[in-house]
């Protein structure tokens, strides 16, 4: 069951994120696919201090890192701004997909979540 949920979440993630990418960006990145690296966990809608009784299995949270996160960052159609959460980094945000990069080539992180009941993208981090 957990493996099926993970595959479903990954498919939903890819379909939802694609809405924030340009067709040219997708074609260019598909020519140079990047292996996914990062973390995933399942939790409730409230990451910090959830209210009593809130279900703890309603969202799947993703944190991508490395080359795949850098590709996603470059493909996001958003203005680049200074990252208020982590000084010295730049960030882009489209909807609830937030990516940031540092000065090194593969120093990139992207955070987002998927609401498992609605199949929509939700915030993936607190900051």
For each residue, the residues with C-beta under 8 A, 3 or more apart:
1: 4 5
2: 5 6
3: 6 7
4: 1 7 8
5: 1 2 8 9 42 60 116
6: 2 3 9 10 40 60
7: 3 4 10 11
8: 4 5 11 12
9: 5 6 12 13 40 60 114 116
10: 6 7 13 14
11: 7 8 14 15
12: 8 9 15 16 114 119
13: 9 10 16 17 62 112 114 121
14: 10 11 17 18
15: 11 12 18 19
16: 12 13 19 114 119 120 121
17: 13 14 20 21 72 97 112 121
18: 14 15 21 26
19: 15 16
20: 17 75 76 77 94 95 97
21: 17 18 25 26 72 75 76 77
22: 25 26 75 77
23: 26 27
24: 27 28
25: 21 22 28 29 74 75
26: 18 21 22 23 29 30 75
27: 23 24 30 31
28: 24 25 31 32
29: 25 26 32 33 34 71 75
30: 26 27 33
31: 27 28
32: 28 29 71
33: 29 30
34: 29 66 67 68 70 71
35: 67 68
36: 64 68
37: 64 65 66 67 68 69
38: 62 63 64 65 66 68 69 109 110
39: 62 63
40: 6 9 60 61 62 63
41: 60 61
42: 5 56 57 59 60 61 116
43: 47 56 57 58 59 61
44: 47 50 54 55 56 57 58 59
45: 50 54 58 59 115 122
46: 49 50 51 54
47: 43 44 50 61 125 126
48: 126
49: 46
50: 44 45 46 47 54 56
51: 46 54
52:
53:
54: 44 45 46 50 51
55: 44 58
56: 42 43 44 50
57: 42 43 44 116
58: 43 44 45 55 115 116 117
59: 42 43 44 45 113 114 115 116 122
60: 5 6 9 40 41 42 113 114 116
61: 40 41 42 43 47 111 112 113 124
62: 13 38 39 40 110 111 112 113 114 124
63: 38 39 40 109 110 111 124 125
64: 36 37 38 68 69 72 108 109 110 111
65: 37 38 68 69 106 108 109 110
66: 34 37 38 69 70 106 108
67: 34 35 37 70 71 106 108
68: 34 35 36 37 38 64 65 71 72
69: 37 38 64 65 66 72 73 99 101 108 109 110
70: 34 66 67 73 74 101 105 106 108
71: 29 32 34 67 68 74 75
72: 17 21 64 68 69 75 76 97 99 108 110
73: 69 70 76 92 99 100 101 108 110
74: 25 70 71
75: 20 21 22 25 26 29 71 72
76: 20 21 72 73 92 93 94 97 99
77: 20 21 22 94
78: 92 93 94
79: 92
80: 90 91 92
81: 90 91 92
82: 87 89 90 91
83: 86 87 88 89 90 91 100
84: 127
85: 91 100 125 127
86: 83 89 100
87: 82 83
88: 83 102 103
89: 82 83 86 100 101 102
90: 80 81 82 83 100 101
91: 80 81 82 83 85 98 99 100 101
92: 73 76 78 79 80 81 98 99 100
93: 76 78 97 98 99
94: 20 76 77 78 97
95: 20 121
96: 112 113 121 122 123 124
97: 17 20 72 76 93 94 110 111 112 121 124
98: 91 92 93 110 111 112 123 124 125
99: 69 72 73 76 91 92 93 108 109 110 111
100: 73 83 85 86 89 90 91 92 108 109 110
101: 69 70 73 89 90 91 107 108 109
102: 88 89 107 108
103: 88 107
104: 107
105: 70
106: 65 66 67 70
107: 101 102 103 104
108: 64 65 66 67 69 70 72 73 99 100 101 102
109: 38 63 64 65 69 99 100 101
110: 38 62 63 64 65 69 72 73 97 98 99 100
111: 61 62 63 64 97 98 99 123 124 125
112: 13 17 61 62 96 97 98 121 122 123 124
113: 59 60 61 62 96 121 122 123 124
114: 9 12 13 16 59 60 62 119 120 121 122
115: 45 58 59 118 119 120 121 122
116: 5 9 42 57 58 59 60 119
117: 58
118: 115
119: 12 16 114 115 116
120: 16 114 115
121: 13 16 17 95 96 97 112 113 114 115
122: 45 59 96 112 113 114 115
123: 96 98 111 112 113 126
124: 61 62 63 96 97 98 111 112 113
125: 47 63 85 98 111
126: 47 48 123
127: 84 85
